[in-house]
């Protein structure tokens, strides 16, 4: 066996070991659009509905992790987003089912739903999703699906690793931007789901502009829709819906 072949096999073995050592977390990004009829509901009704929905999210957070974000005025197709992180997709389904039983649930439709899962990076064992290390969310979360070309996956691992090293090093220059990378292979239409957290949108914009200059960018097929989400308590989000 050649030296290069041996290294590749060892790398694959290490990846499988890491896969078995880390507990898989499933990520669900559900975006909701509110029916205009909601705005005709009286203020007391809206407040009671907001309290009911807030209670549901509080209970859900005892069984999984649920973060709530506003997209009001930022995307025409959605008004808020629930980011659920769980050890099973069935828990996500239970939450979604209960969402639709609430008063607000009668006035909303899902406009985008993305599903993904965590797994160790094959390019760096130091790349860990931010939500696994820090519980407190940052102000903004930019969420988007990410697809690479089939040509990328047919490249030798060593060549891909070299290009990804450049890509990762660019990210290290922006420690104020927290990266959450998850994998959608076999679960969704995208390869990955990316969720960048930051307290300053211009920092994120600077990062993206720098990443456009890396070699990996040659193999990007799609990285849209790019959805800016603002972290807020669900009660405040609901009361801002008009």
C-alpha positions as CSV (number, residue, x, y, z in Angstrom):
1,X,0.0,0.0,0.0
2,X,1.3,3.5,-0.9
3,X,2.1,6.0,1.7
4,X,-0.7,8.4,0.4
5,X,-3.2,5.6,0.4
6,X,-2.2,4.7,3.9
7,X,-2.7,8.2,5.1
8,X,-6.1,8.4,3.4
9,X,-7.2,5.2,5.1
10,X,-6.0,6.4,8.5
11,X,-7.9,9.7,8.0
12,X,-11.1,7.8,7.2
13,X,-10.6,5.6,10.3
14,X,-10.1,8.7,12.5
15,X,-13.3,10.3,11.1
16,X,-15.3,7.2,11.8
17,X,-14.0,7.1,15.4
18,X,-14.9,10.8,15.8
19,X,-18.4,10.1,14.4
20,X,-19.0,7.4,17.1
21,X,-17.6,9.6,19.9
22,X,-19.8,12.6,19.3
23,X,-23.6,12.5,19.9
24,X,-25.5,13.6,16.8
25,X,-27.7,16.6,17.0
26,X,-30.4,17.3,14.5
27,X,-31.0,20.9,13.4
28,X,-34.2,22.2,12.0
29,X,-34.6,25.8,10.7
30,X,-38.3,26.5,10.2
31,X,-39.4,29.8,8.8
32,X,-43.0,31.0,9.1
33,X,-45.1,33.5,7.3
34,X,-48.0,35.1,9.1
35,X,-51.4,35.5,7.5
36,X,-52.5,39.2,7.2
37,X,-55.7,38.2,9.0
38,X,-53.7,38.0,12.1
39,X,-53.5,41.8,12.2
40,X,-57.2,42.1,12.6
41,X,-57.2,40.2,15.8
42,X,-57.7,42.5,18.9
43,X,-54.8,43.4,21.0
44,X,-55.9,41.3,24.0
45,X,-56.2,38.3,21.8
46,X,-52.7,38.8,20.4
47,X,-51.2,39.1,23.8
48,X,-52.9,36.0,25.0
49,X,-51.7,34.2,21.9
50,X,-48.2,35.4,22.5
51,X,-48.2,34.1,26.1
52,X,-49.5,30.7,24.9
53,X,-46.8,30.4,22.3
54,X,-44.1,31.6,24.7
55,X,-45.2,28.9,27.2
56,X,-44.9,26.3,24.4
57,X,-41.3,27.3,23.6
58,X,-40.4,27.3,27.3
59,X,-41.6,23.8,27.7
60,X,-39.9,22.7,24.4
61,X,-36.6,24.1,25.8
62,X,-36.7,21.6,28.6
63,X,-36.5,18.7,26.1
64,X,-34.4,20.3,23.4
65,X,-32.9,23.7,22.4
66,X,-35.1,26.2,20.6
67,X,-34.0,29.6,19.6
68,X,-36.4,32.2,18.2
69,X,-35.6,34.9,15.6
70,X,-37.5,37.7,13.9
71,X,-37.3,38.2,10.1
72,X,-39.9,40.9,10.0
73,X,-39.1,43.4,7.2
74,X,-36.0,41.4,6.2
75,X,-37.5,38.8,4.0
76,X,-40.8,38.9,2.1
77,X,-41.4,35.2,2.5
78,X,-41.2,34.9,6.3
79,X,-41.7,36.8,9.5
80,X,-40.0,34.6,12.1
81,X,-37.8,31.5,12.5
82,X,-37.6,28.7,15.0
83,X,-34.2,27.1,15.2
84,X,-34.6,23.7,16.9
85,X,-31.6,21.6,18.0
86,X,-32.4,18.1,19.3
87,X,-31.1,14.5,19.6
88,X,-34.1,13.3,17.5
89,X,-36.1,14.6,14.6
90,X,-39.3,13.2,16.3
91,X,-39.0,15.8,19.0
92,X,-38.9,18.5,16.3
93,X,-42.1,17.0,14.8
94,X,-43.8,17.1,18.2
95,X,-42.9,20.7,18.6
96,X,-44.1,21.6,15.1
97,X,-47.4,19.7,15.7
98,X,-48.0,21.6,18.9
99,X,-47.1,24.9,17.2
100,X,-50.1,24.4,14.8
101,X,-52.5,23.8,17.8
102,X,-51.9,27.2,19.2
103,X,-53.9,30.3,18.4
104,X,-51.0,31.8,16.4
105,X,-50.6,28.4,14.7
106,X,-53.9,29.0,12.9
107,X,-52.5,32.1,11.3
108,X,-49.1,30.8,10.1
109,X,-47.6,28.7,7.3
110,X,-44.1,27.3,6.9
111,X,-42.3,29.1,4.1
112,X,-38.9,27.4,4.4
113,X,-37.9,24.3,6.3
114,X,-34.3,23.0,6.4
115,X,-33.1,19.9,8.1
116,X,-29.5,18.9,8.9
117,X,-27.3,17.1,11.4
118,X,-24.0,17.6,13.2
119,X,-20.9,15.5,12.4
120,X,-17.1,16.0,12.8
121,X,-15.4,17.9,10.0
122,X,-13.1,15.8,7.9
123,X,-10.8,18.7,7.3
124,X,-10.2,20.0,10.9
125,X,-11.0,18.5,14.3
126,X,-11.0,22.1,15.7
127,X,-14.1,23.1,13.7
128,X,-17.0,22.7,16.2
129,X,-20.4,24.3,15.8
130,X,-20.7,27.4,17.9
131,X,-24.0,26.3,19.6
132,X,-22.2,23.3,21.0
133,X,-19.7,25.5,22.8
134,X,-21.7,28.6,23.8
135,X,-25.3,28.7,25.0
136,X,-25.9,32.4,24.6
137,X,-26.9,33.4,21.0
138,X,-25.5,36.5,19.3
139,X,-27.7,39.2,18.0
140,X,-27.9,38.1,14.4
141,X,-28.0,34.7,12.7
142,X,-27.5,34.4,9.0
143,X,-28.9,31.1,7.8
144,X,-28.5,29.6,4.3
145,X,-28.3,26.3,2.5
146,X,-25.0,25.5,0.8
147,X,-24.3,23.2,-2.2
148,X,-21.0,22.2,-3.7
149,X,-20.5,20.8,-7.2
150,X,-20.1,17.1,-7.8
151,X,-16.6,17.9,-9.2
152,X,-15.6,19.0,-5.7
153,X,-16.3,15.5,-4.2
154,X,-14.3,13.8,-7.0
155,X,-11.2,15.7,-6.3
156,X,-8.4,13.9,-4.3
157,X,-8.9,14.4,-0.5
158,X,-5.4,16.1,-0.2
159,X,-6.4,18.8,-2.8
160,X,-9.7,19.4,-1.1
161,X,-8.0,19.5,2.3
162,X,-5.5,22.1,1.0
163,X,-8.2,24.4,-0.3
164,X,-10.3,24.0,2.9
165,X,-7.3,24.9,5.0
166,X,-7.2,28.3,3.2
167,X,-11.0,28.6,3.7
168,X,-10.8,27.8,7.4
169,X,-7.9,30.2,7.9
170,X,-10.0,33.1,6.5
171,X,-12.7,32.3,9.0
172,X,-10.2,32.4,11.9
173,X,-9.5,36.0,11.1
174,X,-13.1,36.8,12.1
175,X,-13.4,35.3,15.6
176,X,-16.3,37.7,16.3
177,X,-18.4,35.7,13.8
178,X,-19.5,32.3,15.2
179,X,-19.9,29.5,12.7
180,X,-22.5,26.7,12.9
181,X,-22.0,24.2,10.1
182,X,-24.3,21.1,9.8
183,X,-24.7,18.4,7.2
184,X,-27.8,17.8,5.1
185,X,-26.6,14.9,2.8
186,X,-29.5,12.6,2.4
187,X,-31.8,14.8,4.5
188,X,-32.4,17.8,2.3
189,X,-31.8,19.4,-1.1
190,X,-28.6,21.1,0.1
191,X,-25.3,19.6,1.2
192,X,-24.8,21.7,4.3
193,X,-26.8,24.2,6.4
194,X,-24.7,27.2,7.5
195,X,-25.7,29.5,10.3
196,X,-23.3,32.4,11.1
197,X,-23.9,34.3,14.4
198,X,-22.6,37.8,14.9
199,X,-23.3,41.0,16.7
200,X,-22.3,43.1,13.7
201,X,-23.6,42.3,10.2
202,X,-20.8,44.2,8.5
203,X,-18.3,41.8,10.1
204,X,-20.2,39.0,8.5
205,X,-20.3,40.8,5.2
206,X,-16.5,41.3,5.3
207,X,-16.1,37.6,6.0
208,X,-18.2,36.6,3.0
209,X,-16.4,39.0,0.7
210,X,-13.0,37.4,1.8
211,X,-14.4,33.9,1.4
212,X,-15.4,34.7,-2.2
213,X,-11.7,35.0,-2.9
214,X,-10.8,31.5,-1.8
215,X,-10.3,28.6,-4.1
216,X,-13.2,26.7,-2.6
217,X,-15.5,29.3,-4.0
218,X,-14.9,27.8,-7.5
219,X,-16.9,24.8,-6.5
220,X,-19.9,26.5,-4.9
221,X,-23.1,25.8,-6.8
222,X,-25.6,27.5,-4.5
223,X,-25.6,29.5,-1.2
224,X,-29.0,31.1,-1.3
225,X,-31.4,32.1,0.1
226,X,-29.2,33.9,2.6
227,X,-31.6,34.9,5.4
228,X,-30.7,37.4,8.1
229,X,-32.5,36.6,11.4
230,X,-32.6,38.8,14.6
231,X,-32.5,37.0,17.9
232,X,-35.5,37.9,20.1
233,X,-37.8,36.4,22.7
234,X,-40.8,34.8,21.0
235,X,-43.3,37.0,22.9
236,X,-41.7,40.2,21.5
237,X,-41.6,38.6,18.0
238,X,-45.3,37.8,18.1
239,X,-46.2,41.3,19.4
240,X,-44.3,42.8,16.5
241,X,-46.3,41.0,13.8
242,X,-48.9,43.8,13.6
